[in-house]
């Protein structure tokens, strides 16, 4: 069976669904394009439920779908010190992927969906062709003017430095009040630090008795599952001293942190979006807000008849600074806990979050840079151009 239309989106994660919704919601007087979404059938190619966090001022597009939001956050030093910081007009928000998918269903009326595995994408003179295989084994061919692929590339882009942010989280329910429901524990460095990289606890309180508690590492390789659970038991029982609790759900993930240059246009009519299109901020692993910016820009280009190339998700200046930080951490030249603790001690939290979104001015970034280990950063700046990019 062959389908021909305007746009095919591959993958029904944050990037695919966000783009589909914005494409199908054009300005008045503009025709919505014909969109087909291809999603992998249940199994290893479809990711499990995930938690996305981001920040913005006031109510946003997904406000009714949020699990929780907070106006304060804290970064704790290894000795436990670190006051809660107010975010000013910003709010830190938590969105679960299942709620996101359910909430977008009414907004995706008219979207055609196909459950299949994409086996081949071919760029053609006037569009692109996809060959898919359904769970029943049938082959389907799709042709479209534009294809947006959110799947990670088979080979990561070459990079001078490549770390992983890997984590495991427990949703816990305690017998007694144990959490401050108004404050996110963004980085709690009261965790045993690995020989290479850094580790921290991360707490998203949902009530005084419930929270998502995660153990996170920045390092070169993930851990065995038993090691994450051991670290979580240490953090919940000895550091947080939660008392009796039970684990109601879990989540686990690995996020690349790399200075690789993502090819957002592998063909004239084929584009990459989301993490595959460089939406992940290399120094932090955050991607959801960047995905929204990228999706809005693509949809606006389609609706106005321009070539809809996904824009870079982050400013070049921000990516250059991220490369310096990642190399410094990877080389052991920068003490991660001291680096992040000092930043949050001396820079307003709202300004740091704007910096991570790439919306600060050069003067603000210079002031933030003065709060970092300047000599170590300068040595890393000088070293980076000498490093080869490797796959």
Secondary structure as UniProt FT lines:
FT   STRAND          2..10
FT   HELIX           14..23
FT   TURN            28..29
FT   STRAND          35..39
FT   TURN            44..45
FT   STRAND          51..57
FT   TURN            61..62
FT   HELIX           63..65
FT   STRAND          68..70
FT   STRAND          72..76
FT   TURN            78..79
FT   STRAND          85..86
FT   TURN            88..89
FT   STRAND          90..96
FT   HELIX           97..104
FT   HELIX           105..108
FT   TURN            109..110
FT   STRAND          112..124
FT   TURN            125..126
FT   STRAND          127..134
FT   TURN            135..136
FT   STRAND          139..149
FT   STRAND          162..174
FT   TURN            181..182
FT   STRAND          183..188
FT   STRAND          198..205
FT   STRAND          210..219
FT   HELIX           225..233
FT   HELIX           234..239
FT   STRAND          245..258
FT   STRAND          270..272
FT   HELIX           274..277
FT   TURN            282..284
FT   HELIX           288..303
FT   TURN            304..305
FT   HELIX           316..330
FT   TURN            331..332
FT   HELIX           336..346
FT   HELIX           349..356
FT   TURN            357..358
FT   HELIX           362..369
FT   TURN            370..371
FT   HELIX           374..384
FT   TURN            385..386
//
